[in-house]
Amino acid sequence: MSVDDRVEQLREEAARAGLDAVLVTSPPSIFYLTGLDAEPMERLYAVAVTARGGALIVPALDREGGEKAPTGLELFIVVDEQK
């Protein structure tokens, strides 16, 4: 089963449960859904799945890892701007 098949399965289960969206933040679950193996430390890594789409959310520090992840999800980069 491909990672995109797993995302589609999650989408279908969410619809059956009456959910509009699912936000996944557990590193093992993110790996299962996207193939991205990352240690979040204090930064946000997530997978957002809706009925019509979804996104892999990664910090700018791991842009390369997000770009290499074998997933069809849209990549959303979080820029950490400290002032």
Phi and psi restraints in degrees (range 20) as a CNS / XPLOR table:
assign (resid 1 and name C) (resid 2 and name N)
       (resid 2 and name CA) (resid 2 and name C) 1.0 -77.9 20.0 2
assign (resid 2 and name N) (resid 2 and name CA)
       (resid 2 and name C) (resid 3 and name N) 1.0 165.1 20.0 2
assign (resid 2 and name C) (resid 3 and name N)
       (resid 3 and name CA) (resid 3 and name C) 1.0 -63.6 20.0 2
assign (resid 3 and name N) (resid 3 and name CA)
       (resid 3 and name C) (resid 4 and name N) 1.0 -35.0 20.0 2
assign (resid 3 and name C) (resid 4 and name N)
       (resid 4 and name CA) (resid 4 and name C) 1.0 -67.1 20.0 2
assign (resid 4 and name N) (resid 4 and name CA)
       (resid 4 and name C) (resid 5 and name N) 1.0 -34.7 20.0 2
assign (resid 4 and name C) (resid 5 and name N)
       (resid 5 and name CA) (resid 5 and name C) 1.0 -63.8 20.0 2
assign (resid 5 and name N) (resid 5 and name CA)
       (resid 5 and name C) (resid 6 and name N) 1.0 -38.2 20.0 2
assign (resid 5 and name C) (resid 6 and name N)
       (resid 6 and name CA) (resid 6 and name C) 1.0 -66.9 20.0 2
assign (resid 6 and name N) (resid 6 and name CA)
       (resid 6 and name C) (resid 7 and name N) 1.0 -40.3 20.0 2
assign (resid 6 and name C) (resid 7 and name N)
       (resid 7 and name CA) (resid 7 and name C) 1.0 -63.3 20.0 2
assign (resid 7 and name N) (resid 7 and name CA)
       (resid 7 and name C) (resid 8 and name N) 1.0 -43.0 20.0 2
assign (resid 7 and name C) (resid 8 and name N)
       (resid 8 and name CA) (resid 8 and name C) 1.0 -63.0 20.0 2
assign (resid 8 and name N) (resid 8 and name CA)
       (resid 8 and name C) (resid 9 and name N) 1.0 -38.9 20.0 2
assign (resid 8 and name C) (resid 9 and name N)
       (resid 9 and name CA) (resid 9 and name C) 1.0 -63.8 20.0 2
assign (resid 9 and name N) (resid 9 and name CA)
       (resid 9 and name C) (resid 10 and name N) 1.0 -41.8 20.0 2
assign (resid 9 and name C) (resid 10 and name N)
       (resid 10 and name CA) (resid 10 and name C) 1.0 -62.4 20.0 2
assign (resid 10 and name N) (resid 10 and name CA)
       (resid 10 and name C) (resid 11 and name N) 1.0 -43.5 20.0 2
assign (resid 10 and name C) (resid 11 and name N)
       (resid 11 and name CA) (resid 11 and name C) 1.0 -58.2 20.0 2
assign (resid 11 and name N) (resid 11 and name CA)
       (resid 11 and name C) (resid 12 and name N) 1.0 -45.0 20.0 2
assign (resid 11 and name C) (resid 12 and name N)
       (resid 12 and name CA) (resid 12 and name C) 1.0 -65.5 20.0 2
assign (resid 12 and name N) (resid 12 and name CA)
       (resid 12 and name C) (resid 13 and name N) 1.0 -42.4 20.0 2
assign (resid 12 and name C) (resid 13 and name N)
       (resid 13 and name CA) (resid 13 and name C) 1.0 -65.2 20.0 2
assign (resid 13 and name N) (resid 13 and name CA)
       (resid 13 and name C) (resid 14 and name N) 1.0 -38.8 20.0 2
assign (resid 13 and name C) (resid 14 and name N)
       (resid 14 and name CA) (resid 14 and name C) 1.0 -63.2 20.0 2
assign (resid 14 and name N) (resid 14 and name CA)
       (resid 14 and name C) (resid 15 and name N) 1.0 -42.5 20.0 2
assign (resid 14 and name C) (resid 15 and name N)
       (resid 15 and name CA) (resid 15 and name C) 1.0 -62.6 20.0 2
assign (resid 15 and name N) (resid 15 and name CA)
       (resid 15 and name C) (resid 16 and name N) 1.0 -42.3 20.0 2
assign (resid 15 and name C) (resid 16 and name N)
       (resid 16 and name CA) (resid 16 and name C) 1.0 -62.5 20.0 2
assign (resid 16 and name N) (resid 16 and name CA)
       (resid 16 and name C) (resid 17 and name N) 1.0 -32.5 20.0 2
assign (resid 16 and name C) (resid 17 and name N)
       (resid 17 and name CA) (resid 17 and name C) 1.0 -84.5 20.0 2
assign (resid 17 and name N) (resid 17 and name CA)
       (resid 17 and name C) (resid 18 and name N) 1.0 -2.3 20.0 2
assign (resid 17 and name C) (resid 18 and name N)
       (resid 18 and name CA) (resid 18 and name C) 1.0 80.4 20.0 2
assign (resid 18 and name N) (resid 18 and name CA)
       (resid 18 and name C) (resid 19 and name N) 1.0 19.6 20.0 2
assign (resid 18 and name C) (resid 19 and name N)
       (resid 19 and name CA) (resid 19 and name C) 1.0 -91.7 20.0 2
assign (resid 19 and name N) (resid 19 and name CA)
       (resid 19 and name C) (resid 20 and name N) 1.0 141.4 20.0 2
assign (resid 19 and name C) (resid 20 and name N)
       (resid 20 and name CA) (resid 20 and name C) 1.0 -82.0 20.0 2
assign (resid 20 and name N) (resid 20 and name CA)
       (resid 20 and name C) (resid 21 and name N) 1.0 -30.0 20.0 2
assign (resid 20 and name C) (resid 21 and name N)
       (resid 21 and name CA) (resid 21 and name C) 1.0 -156.9 20.0 2
assign (resid 21 and name N) (resid 21 and name CA)
       (resid 21 and name C) (resid 22 and name N) 1.0 160.2 20.0 2
assign (resid 21 and name C) (resid 22 and name N)
       (resid 22 and name CA) (resid 22 and name C) 1.0 -131.7 20.0 2
assign (resid 22 and name N) (resid 22 and name CA)
       (resid 22 and name C) (resid 23 and name N) 1.0 133.9 20.0 2
assign (resid 22 and name C) (resid 23 and name N)
       (resid 23 and name CA) (resid 23 and name C) 1.0 -116.1 20.0 2
assign (resid 23 and name N) (resid 23 and name CA)
       (resid 23 and name C) (resid 24 and name N) 1.0 118.8 20.0 2
assign (resid 23 and name C) (resid 24 and name N)
       (resid 24 and name CA) (resid 24 and name C) 1.0 -107.8 20.0 2
assign (resid 24 and name N) (resid 24 and name CA)
       (resid 24 and name C) (resid 25 and name N) 1.0 126.5 20.0 2
assign (resid 24 and name C) (resid 25 and name N)
       (resid 25 and name CA) (resid 25 and name C) 1.0 -124.6 20.0 2
assign (resid 25 and name N) (resid 25 and name CA)
       (resid 25 and name C) (resid 26 and name N) 1.0 -5.1 20.0 2
assign (resid 25 and name C) (resid 26 and name N)
       (resid 26 and name CA) (resid 26 and name C) 1.0 -73.9 20.0 2
assign (resid 26 and name N) (resid 26 and name CA)
       (resid 26 and name C) (resid 27 and name N) 1.0 123.8 20.0 2
assign (resid 26 and name C) (resid 27 and name N)
       (resid 27 and name CA) (resid 27 and name C) 1.0 -52.6 20.0 2
assign (resid 27 and name N) (resid 27 and name CA)
       (resid 27 and name C) (resid 28 and name N) 1.0 -43.4 20.0 2
assign (resid 27 and name C) (resid 28 and name N)
       (resid 28 and name CA) (resid 28 and name C) 1.0 -63.9 20.0 2
assign (resid 28 and name N) (resid 28 and name CA)
       (resid 28 and name C) (resid 29 and name N) 1.0 -35.3 20.0 2
assign (resid 28 and name C) (resid 29 and name N)
       (resid 29 and name CA) (resid 29 and name C) 1.0 -71.6 20.0 2
assign (resid 29 and name N) (resid 29 and name CA)
       (resid 29 and name C) (resid 30 and name N) 1.0 -37.0 20.0 2
assign (resid 29 and name C) (resid 30 and name N)
       (resid 30 and name CA) (resid 30 and name C) 1.0 -62.4 20.0 2
assign (resid 30 and name N) (resid 30 and name CA)
       (resid 30 and name C) (resid 31 and name N) 1.0 -43.0 20.0 2
assign (resid 30 and name C) (resid 31 and name N)
       (resid 31 and name CA) (resid 31 and name C) 1.0 -61.0 20.0 2
assign (resid 31 and name N) (resid 31 and name CA)
       (resid 31 and name C) (resid 32 and name N) 1.0 -44.9 20.0 2
assign (resid 31 and name C) (resid 32 and name N)
       (resid 32 and name CA) (resid 32 and name C) 1.0 -59.6 20.0 2
assign (resid 32 and name N) (resid 32 and name CA)
       (resid 32 and name C) (resid 33 and name N) 1.0 -40.5 20.0 2
assign (resid 32 and name C) (resid 33 and name N)
       (resid 33 and name CA) (resid 33 and name C) 1.0 -83.8 20.0 2
assign (resid 33 and name N) (resid 33 and name CA)
       (resid 33 and name C) (resid 34 and name N) 1.0 -23.2 20.0 2
assign (resid 33 and name C) (resid 34 and name N)
       (resid 34 and name CA) (resid 34 and name C) 1.0 -129.9 20.0 2
assign (resid 34 and name N) (resid 34 and name CA)
       (resid 34 and name C) (resid 35 and name N) 1.0 -19.7 20.0 2
assign (resid 34 and name C) (resid 35 and name N)
       (resid 35 and name CA) (resid 35 and name C) 1.0 85.2 20.0 2
assign (resid 35 and name N) (resid 35 and name CA)
       (resid 35 and name C) (resid 36 and name N) 1.0 -1.0 20.0 2
assign (resid 35 and name C) (resid 36 and name N)
       (resid 36 and name CA) (resid 36 and name C) 1.0 -84.5 20.0 2
assign (resid 36 and name N) (resid 36 and name CA)
       (resid 36 and name C) (resid 37 and name N) 1.0 119.2 20.0 2
assign (resid 36 and name C) (resid 37 and name N)
       (resid 37 and name CA) (resid 37 and name C) 1.0 -104.6 20.0 2
assign (resid 37 and name N) (resid 37 and name CA)
       (resid 37 and name C) (resid 38 and name N) 1.0 104.5 20.0 2
assign (resid 37 and name C) (resid 38 and name N)
       (resid 38 and name CA) (resid 38 and name C) 1.0 -138.6 20.0 2
assign (resid 38 and name N) (resid 38 and name CA)
       (resid 38 and name C) (resid 39 and name N) 1.0 153.0 20.0 2
assign (resid 38 and name C) (resid 39 and name N)
       (resid 39 and name CA) (resid 39 and name C) 1.0 -106.6 20.0 2
assign (resid 39 and name N) (resid 39 and name CA)
       (resid 39 and name C) (resid 40 and name N) 1.0 110.4 20.0 2
assign (resid 39 and name C) (resid 40 and name N)
       (resid 40 and name CA) (resid 40 and name C) 1.0 -70.4 20.0 2
assign (resid 40 and name N) (resid 40 and name CA)
       (resid 40 and name C) (resid 41 and name N) 1.0 -24.8 20.0 2
assign (resid 40 and name C) (resid 41 and name N)
       (resid 41 and name CA) (resid 41 and name C) 1.0 48.5 20.0 2
assign (resid 41 and name N) (resid 41 and name CA)
       (resid 41 and name C) (resid 42 and name N) 1.0 -123.2 20.0 2
assign (resid 41 and name C) (resid 42 and name N)
       (resid 42 and name CA) (resid 42 and name C) 1.0 -95.4 20.0 2
assign (resid 42 and name N) (resid 42 and name CA)
       (resid 42 and name C) (resid 43 and name N) 1.0 0.5 20.0 2
assign (resid 42 and name C) (resid 43 and name N)
       (resid 43 and name CA) (resid 43 and name C) 1.0 -95.5 20.0 2
assign (resid 43 and name N) (resid 43 and name CA)
       (resid 43 and name C) (resid 44 and name N) 1.0 153.6 20.0 2
assign (resid 43 and name C) (resid 44 and name N)
       (resid 44 and name CA) (resid 44 and name C) 1.0 -81.1 20.0 2
assign (resid 44 and name N) (resid 44 and name CA)
       (resid 44 and name C) (resid 45 and name N) 1.0 125.0 20.0 2
assign (resid 44 and name C) (resid 45 and name N)
       (resid 45 and name CA) (resid 45 and name C) 1.0 -123.3 20.0 2
assign (resid 45 and name N) (resid 45 and name CA)
       (resid 45 and name C) (resid 46 and name N) 1.0 134.3 20.0 2
assign (resid 45 and name C) (resid 46 and name N)
       (resid 46 and name CA) (resid 46 and name C) 1.0 -158.1 20.0 2
assign (resid 46 and name N) (resid 46 and name CA)
       (resid 46 and name C) (resid 47 and name N) 1.0 162.5 20.0 2
assign (resid 46 and name C) (resid 47 and name N)
       (resid 47 and name CA) (resid 47 and name C) 1.0 -124.2 20.0 2
assign (resid 47 and name N) (resid 47 and name CA)
       (resid 47 and name C) (resid 48 and name N) 1.0 123.9 20.0 2
assign (resid 47 and name C) (resid 48 and name N)
       (resid 48 and name CA) (resid 48 and name C) 1.0 -108.8 20.0 2
assign (resid 48 and name N) (resid 48 and name CA)
       (resid 48 and name C) (resid 49 and name N) 1.0 128.3 20.0 2
assign (resid 48 and name C) (resid 49 and name N)
       (resid 49 and name CA) (resid 49 and name C) 1.0 -127.5 20.0 2
assign (resid 49 and name N) (resid 49 and name CA)
       (resid 49 and name C) (resid 50 and name N) 1.0 126.6 20.0 2
assign (resid 49 and name C) (resid 50 and name N)
       (resid 50 and name CA) (resid 50 and name C) 1.0 -120.0 20.0 2
assign (resid 50 and name N) (resid 50 and name CA)
       (resid 50 and name C) (resid 51 and name N) 1.0 179.3 20.0 2
assign (resid 50 and name C) (resid 51 and name N)
       (resid 51 and name CA) (resid 51 and name C) 1.0 -63.4 20.0 2
assign (resid 51 and name N) (resid 51 and name CA)
       (resid 51 and name C) (resid 52 and name N) 1.0 -28.7 20.0 2
assign (resid 51 and name C) (resid 52 and name N)
       (resid 52 and name CA) (resid 52 and name C) 1.0 -113.5 20.0 2
assign (resid 52 and name N) (resid 52 and name CA)
       (resid 52 and name C) (resid 53 and name N) 1.0 -2.2 20.0 2
assign (resid 52 and name C) (resid 53 and name N)
       (resid 53 and name CA) (resid 53 and name C) 1.0 -175.3 20.0 2
assign (resid 53 and name N) (resid 53 and name CA)
       (resid 53 and name C) (resid 54 and name N) 1.0 -156.5 20.0 2
assign (resid 53 and name C) (resid 54 and name N)
       (resid 54 and name CA) (resid 54 and name C) 1.0 172.8 20.0 2
assign (resid 54 and name N) (resid 54 and name CA)
       (resid 54 and name C) (resid 55 and name N) 1.0 170.2 20.0 2
assign (resid 54 and name C) (resid 55 and name N)
       (resid 55 and name CA) (resid 55 and name C) 1.0 -148.0 20.0 2
assign (resid 55 and name N) (resid 55 and name CA)
       (resid 55 and name C) (resid 56 and name N) 1.0 146.8 20.0 2
assign (resid 55 and name C) (resid 56 and name N)
       (resid 56 and name CA) (resid 56 and name C) 1.0 -98.0 20.0 2
assign (resid 56 and name N) (resid 56 and name CA)
       (resid 56 and name C) (resid 57 and name N) 1.0 120.5 20.0 2
assign (resid 56 and name C) (resid 57 and name N)
       (resid 57 and name CA) (resid 57 and name C) 1.0 -107.3 20.0 2
assign (resid 57 and name N) (resid 57 and name CA)
       (resid 57 and name C) (resid 58 and name N) 1.0 119.6 20.0 2
assign (resid 57 and name C) (resid 58 and name N)
       (resid 58 and name CA) (resid 58 and name C) 1.0 -135.6 20.0 2
assign (resid 58 and name N) (resid 58 and name CA)
       (resid 58 and name C) (resid 59 and name N) 1.0 152.8 20.0 2
assign (resid 58 and name C) (resid 59 and name N)
       (resid 59 and name CA) (resid 59 and name C) 1.0 -71.3 20.0 2
assign (resid 59 and name N) (resid 59 and name CA)
       (resid 59 and name C) (resid 60 and name N) 1.0 155.7 20.0 2
assign (resid 59 and name C) (resid 60 and name N)
       (resid 60 and name CA) (resid 60 and name C) 1.0 -56.5 20.0 2
assign (resid 60 and name N) (resid 60 and name CA)
       (resid 60 and name C) (resid 61 and name N) 1.0 -31.0 20.0 2
assign (resid 60 and name C) (resid 61 and name N)
       (resid 61 and name CA) (resid 61 and name C) 1.0 -62.0 20.0 2
assign (resid 61 and name N) (resid 61 and name CA)
       (resid 61 and name C) (resid 62 and name N) 1.0 -22.7 20.0 2
assign (resid 61 and name C) (resid 62 and name N)
       (resid 62 and name CA) (resid 62 and name C) 1.0 -117.6 20.0 2
assign (resid 62 and name N) (resid 62 and name CA)
       (resid 62 and name C) (resid 63 and name N) 1.0 30.8 20.0 2
assign (resid 62 and name C) (resid 63 and name N)
       (resid 63 and name CA) (resid 63 and name C) 1.0 -53.7 20.0 2
assign (resid 63 and name N) (resid 63 and name CA)
       (resid 63 and name C) (resid 64 and name N) 1.0 -45.0 20.0 2
assign (resid 63 and name C) (resid 64 and name N)
       (resid 64 and name CA) (resid 64 and name C) 1.0 -60.6 20.0 2
assign (resid 64 and name N) (resid 64 and name CA)
       (resid 64 and name C) (resid 65 and name N) 1.0 -43.9 20.0 2
assign (resid 64 and name C) (resid 65 and name N)
       (resid 65 and name CA) (resid 65 and name C) 1.0 -61.8 20.0 2
assign (resid 65 and name N) (resid 65 and name CA)
       (resid 65 and name C) (resid 66 and name N) 1.0 -42.1 20.0 2
assign (resid 65 and name C) (resid 66 and name N)
       (resid 66 and name CA) (resid 66 and name C) 1.0 -63.2 20.0 2
assign (resid 66 and name N) (resid 66 and name CA)
       (resid 66 and name C) (resid 67 and name N) 1.0 -40.6 20.0 2
assign (resid 66 and name C) (resid 67 and name N)
       (resid 67 and name CA) (resid 67 and name C) 1.0 -67.5 20.0 2
assign (resid 67 and name N) (resid 67 and name CA)
       (resid 67 and name C) (resid 68 and name N) 1.0 -28.6 20.0 2
assign (resid 67 and name C) (resid 68 and name N)
       (resid 68 and name CA) (resid 68 and name C) 1.0 -86.3 20.0 2
assign (resid 68 and name N) (resid 68 and name CA)
       (resid 68 and name C) (resid 69 and name N) 1.0 -13.6 20.0 2
assign (resid 68 and name C) (resid 69 and name N)
       (resid 69 and name CA) (resid 69 and name C) 1.0 -61.2 20.0 2
assign (resid 69 and name N) (resid 69 and name CA)
       (resid 69 and name C) (resid 70 and name N) 1.0 131.7 20.0 2
assign (resid 69 and name C) (resid 70 and name N)
       (resid 70 and name CA) (resid 70 and name C) 1.0 -80.8 20.0 2
assign (resid 70 and name N) (resid 70 and name CA)
       (resid 70 and name C) (resid 71 and name N) 1.0 63.9 20.0 2
assign (resid 70 and name C) (resid 71 and name N)
       (resid 71 and name CA) (resid 71 and name C) 1.0 -132.2 20.0 2
assign (resid 71 and name N) (resid 71 and name CA)
       (resid 71 and name C) (resid 72 and name N) 1.0 153.0 20.0 2
assign (resid 71 and name C) (resid 72 and name N)
       (resid 72 and name CA) (resid 72 and name C) 1.0 -89.5 20.0 2
assign (resid 72 and name N) (resid 72 and name CA)
       (resid 72 and name C) (resid 73 and name N) 1.0 1.6 20.0 2
assign (resid 72 and name C) (resid 73 and name N)
       (resid 73 and name CA) (resid 73 and name C) 1.0 -67.7 20.0 2
assign (resid 73 and name N) (resid 73 and name CA)
       (resid 73 and name C) (resid 74 and name N) 1.0 149.8 20.0 2
assign (resid 73 and name C) (resid 74 and name N)
       (resid 74 and name CA) (resid 74 and name C) 1.0 -65.6 20.0 2
assign (resid 74 and name N) (resid 74 and name CA)
       (resid 74 and name C) (resid 75 and name N) 1.0 142.0 20.0 2
assign (resid 74 and name C) (resid 75 and name N)
       (resid 75 and name CA) (resid 75 and name C) 1.0 -96.1 20.0 2
assign (resid 75 and name N) (resid 75 and name CA)
       (resid 75 and name C) (resid 76 and name N) 1.0 125.8 20.0 2
assign (resid 75 and name C) (resid 76 and name N)
       (resid 76 and name CA) (resid 76 and name C) 1.0 -118.0 20.0 2
assign (resid 76 and name N) (resid 76 and name CA)
       (resid 76 and name C) (resid 77 and name N) 1.0 119.7 20.0 2
assign (resid 76 and name C) (resid 77 and name N)
       (resid 77 and name CA) (resid 77 and name C) 1.0 -98.4 20.0 2
assign (resid 77 and name N) (resid 77 and name CA)
       (resid 77 and name C) (resid 78 and name N) 1.0 127.2 20.0 2
assign (resid 77 and name C) (resid 78 and name N)
       (resid 78 and name CA) (resid 78 and name C) 1.0 -96.0 20.0 2
assign (resid 78 and name N) (resid 78 and name CA)
       (resid 78 and name C) (resid 79 and name N) 1.0 118.4 20.0 2
assign (resid 78 and name C) (resid 79 and name N)
       (resid 79 and name CA) (resid 79 and name C) 1.0 -93.1 20.0 2
assign (resid 79 and name N) (resid 79 and name CA)
       (resid 79 and name C) (resid 80 and name N) 1.0 124.8 20.0 2
assign (resid 79 and name C) (resid 80 and name N)
       (resid 80 and name CA) (resid 80 and name C) 1.0 -92.7 20.0 2
assign (resid 80 and name N) (resid 80 and name CA)
       (resid 80 and name C) (resid 81 and name N) 1.0 103.5 20.0 2
assign (resid 80 and name C) (resid 81 and name N)
       (resid 81 and name CA) (resid 81 and name C) 1.0 -105.1 20.0 2
assign (resid 81 and name N) (resid 81 and name CA)
       (resid 81 and name C) (resid 82 and name N) 1.0 104.4 20.0 2
assign (resid 81 and name C) (resid 82 and name N)
       (resid 82 and name CA) (resid 82 and name C) 1.0 -98.1 20.0 2
assign (resid 82 and name N) (resid 82 and name CA)
       (resid 82 and name C) (resid 83 and name N) 1.0 134.8 20.0 2
